[in-house]
Every structure is written in C-alpha cells, then in structure tokens.
Amino acid sequence: MAKNTNEEYDWLNDPFDEKKIAEERERMAMSGASKGLVGVGCLLVVIGLFAMAALLLFGIL
C-alpha cells in the first residue's frame, strides 16, 4: 500500500518515461559541428592570450 493515498501519480508527465528522457537528451545535446566550433573558438582565444602575453614580455606591444 502507498504511504500517501491522496497523492496521485501523473501519468502524462511521467519522470521515468525512457522515451521522453531520450528525446530530451537528444534535444539538449550539441551536435558534433557545434562542439567543434566551440572547441576551435576556445583554442583561438588561448592562442591569442599567449600571443598577447609574448608581445608584452618582449616589449613589442
């Protein structure tokens, strides 16, 4: 028997529905192309920061 009989289970919004969970993961996941673009952008920022630090150290900037 259930502990709380007043609380009903929401069958329409089932948090344990595997199909809904899979659809939500697919919707929230980034595609391979967008992950690649984010990675390239981060790499460019890091290279730019190192270049600016090198220019400051050598007194060119």
MDAnalysis code that builds the backbone (N, CA, C; Angstrom):
import MDAnalysis as mda
import numpy as np

u = mda.Universe.empty(183, n_residues=61, atom_resindex=np.repeat(np.arange(61), 3), trajectory=True)
u.add_TopologyAttr("name", ["N", "CA", "C"] * 61)
u.add_TopologyAttr("resid", np.arange(1, 62))
u.add_TopologyAttr("resname", ["MET", "ALA", "LYS", "ASN", "THR", "ASN", "GLU", "GLU", "TYR", "ASP", "TRP", "LEU", "ASN", "ASP", "PRO", "PHE", "ASP", "GLU", "LYS", "LYS", "ILE", "ALA", "GLU", "GLU", "ARG", "GLU", "ARG", "MET", "ALA", "MET", "SER", "GLY", "ALA", "SER", "LYS", "GLY", "LEU", "VAL", "GLY", "VAL", "GLY", "CYS", "LEU", "LEU", "VAL", "VAL", "ILE", "GLY", "LEU", "PHE", "ALA", "MET", "ALA", "ALA", "LEU", "LEU", "LEU", "PHE", "GLY", "ILE", "LEU"])
u.atoms.positions = np.array([
    [0.822, -1.194, 0.000],
    [0.000, 0.000, 0.000],
    [0.870, 1.264, 0.000],
    [0.364, 2.264, -0.632],
    [1.091, 3.524, -0.708],
    [0.999, 4.261, 0.617],
    [2.033, 5.012, 0.917],
    [2.032, 5.774, 2.166],
    [1.031, 6.915, 2.112],
    [0.998, 7.609, 0.980],
    [0.113, 8.761, 0.847],
    [-0.866, 8.471, -0.273],
    [-2.076, 8.126, 0.058],
    [-3.064, 7.773, -0.956],
    [-3.708, 9.007, -1.579],
    [-3.525, 10.173, -0.987],
    [-4.113, 11.400, -1.537],
    [-3.350, 11.884, -2.764],
    [-2.085, 11.535, -2.860],
    [-1.255, 11.998, -3.973],
    [-1.376, 11.013, -5.131],
    [-1.806, 11.522, -6.280],
    [-1.966, 10.673, -7.457],
    [-0.737, 10.789, -8.345],
    [-0.492, 9.732, -9.082],
    [0.651, 9.704, -9.990],
    [0.287, 10.396, -11.284],
    [1.186, 11.231, -11.791],
    [0.945, 11.963, -13.032],
    [1.408, 11.106, -14.206],
    [0.473, 10.423, -14.849],
    [0.808, 9.506, -15.949],
    [1.179, 10.250, -17.223],
    [0.706, 11.464, -17.390],
    [1.009, 12.216, -18.606],
    [2.418, 12.798, -18.578],
    [2.893, 13.135, -17.400],
    [4.230, 13.716, -17.255],
    [5.075, 12.776, -16.403],
    [5.262, 11.572, -16.886],
    [5.985, 10.530, -16.161],
    [7.484, 10.836, -16.163],
    [8.099, 11.081, -15.006],
    [9.530, 11.401, -14.985],
    [10.414, 10.201, -15.303],
    [9.857, 9.002, -15.311],
    [10.641, 7.798, -15.568],
    [10.384, 7.231, -16.962],
    [9.730, 8.001, -17.829],
    [9.449, 7.549, -19.186],
    [10.733, 7.598, -20.010],
    [11.220, 6.447, -20.425],
    [12.507, 6.373, -21.119],
    [12.470, 7.066, -22.481],
    [11.332, 7.012, -23.158],
    [11.241, 7.674, -24.463],
    [11.356, 9.186, -24.310],
    [10.683, 9.735, -23.306],
    [10.760, 11.180, -23.087],
    [12.162, 11.595, -22.667],
    [12.809, 10.771, -21.855],
    [14.167, 11.082, -21.418],
    [15.118, 11.081, -22.612],
    [14.978, 10.090, -23.499],
    [15.834, 10.018, -24.679],
    [15.595, 11.211, -25.606],
    [14.341, 11.599, -25.787],
    [14.031, 12.753, -26.635],
    [14.613, 14.032, -26.044],
    [14.517, 14.179, -24.728],
    [15.040, 15.383, -24.082],
    [16.563, 15.429, -24.191],
    [17.231, 14.293, -24.016],
    [18.686, 14.267, -24.165],
    [19.099, 14.625, -25.584],
    [18.358, 14.104, -26.555],
    [18.673, 14.395, -27.952],
    [18.458, 15.866, -28.259],
    [17.415, 16.442, -27.698],
    [17.112, 17.848, -27.929],
    [18.154, 18.751, -27.260],
    [18.647, 18.355, -26.082],
    [19.573, 19.190, -25.336],
    [21.025, 18.998, -25.771],
    [21.328, 17.922, -26.459],
    [22.706, 17.635, -26.839],
    [23.160, 18.548, -27.972],
    [24.429, 18.891, -27.928],
    [25.005, 19.694, -29.002],
    [25.435, 18.760, -30.122],
    [25.345, 19.230, -31.326],
    [25.797, 18.421, -32.458],
    [27.325, 18.423, -32.519],
    [27.877, 17.535, -33.292],
    [29.327, 17.444, -33.424],
    [29.928, 18.710, -34.014],
    [29.224, 19.316, -34.966],
    [29.734, 20.536, -35.604],
    [29.787, 21.686, -34.600],
    [28.758, 21.837, -33.787],
    [28.759, 22.945, -32.828],
    [29.802, 22.726, -31.741],
    [30.022, 21.459, -31.344],
    [31.088, 21.183, -30.372],
    [32.440, 21.527, -30.975],
    [32.625, 21.209, -32.243],
    [33.878, 21.530, -32.914],
    [34.110, 23.025, -32.997],
    [33.066, 23.771, -33.317],
    [33.201, 25.232, -33.408],
    [33.520, 25.848, -32.053],
    [32.903, 25.344, -31.010],
    [33.199, 25.852, -29.667],
    [34.651, 25.533, -29.305],
    [35.109, 24.342, -29.652],
    [36.497, 23.963, -29.374],
    [37.489, 24.832, -30.126],
    [37.214, 25.085, -31.394],
    [38.102, 25.937, -32.196],
    [38.116, 27.358, -31.641],
    [36.961, 27.851, -31.234],
    [36.900, 29.200, -30.655],
    [37.708, 29.307, -29.376],
    [37.603, 28.299, -28.520],
    [38.387, 28.303, -27.276],
    [39.874, 28.241, -27.575],
    [40.242, 27.432, -28.543],
    [41.650, 27.316, -28.926],
    [42.185, 28.650, -29.444],
    [41.398, 29.342, -30.254],
    [41.826, 30.643, -30.773],
    [41.988, 31.667, -29.654],
    [41.112, 31.634, -28.677],
    [41.231, 32.562, -27.540],
    [42.507, 32.284, -26.764],
    [42.793, 31.021, -26.510],
    [44.004, 30.667, -25.764],
    [45.246, 31.077, -26.545],
    [45.279, 30.818, -27.839],
    [46.429, 31.218, -28.666],
    [46.584, 32.739, -28.663],
    [45.470, 33.446, -28.748],
    [45.524, 34.908, -28.720],
    [46.053, 35.438, -27.398],
    [45.654, 34.820, -26.293],
    [46.153, 35.259, -24.988],
    [47.658, 35.003, -24.859],
    [48.111, 33.841, -25.333],
    [49.543, 33.574, -25.297],
    [50.310, 34.541, -26.189],
    [49.772, 34.876, -27.346],
    [50.438, 35.812, -28.253],
    [50.534, 37.197, -27.620],
    [49.460, 37.631, -26.979],
    [49.499, 38.947, -26.331],
    [50.481, 38.951, -25.164],
    [50.533, 37.855, -24.405],
    [51.483, 37.778, -23.298],
    [52.911, 37.811, -23.823],
    [53.181, 37.107, -24.929],
    [54.524, 37.106, -25.514],
    [54.897, 38.500, -26.006],
    [53.966, 39.186, -26.634],
    [54.245, 40.543, -27.110],
    [54.504, 41.495, -25.951],
    [53.781, 41.331, -24.866],
    [54.010, 42.195, -23.702],
    [55.363, 41.895, -23.061],
    [55.735, 40.621, -23.013],
    [57.019, 40.258, -22.397],
    [58.196, 40.785, -23.195],
    [58.077, 40.780, -24.496],
    [59.181, 41.231, -25.335],
    [59.116, 42.722, -25.652],
    [58.130, 43.423, -25.132],
    [58.048, 44.859, -25.262],
    [57.638, 45.355, -26.617],
    [57.033, 44.522, -27.405],
    [56.632, 44.945, -28.743],
    [55.300, 45.674, -28.693],
    [54.434, 45.249, -27.830],
    [53.098, 45.851, -27.741],
    [53.112, 47.061, -26.833],
])
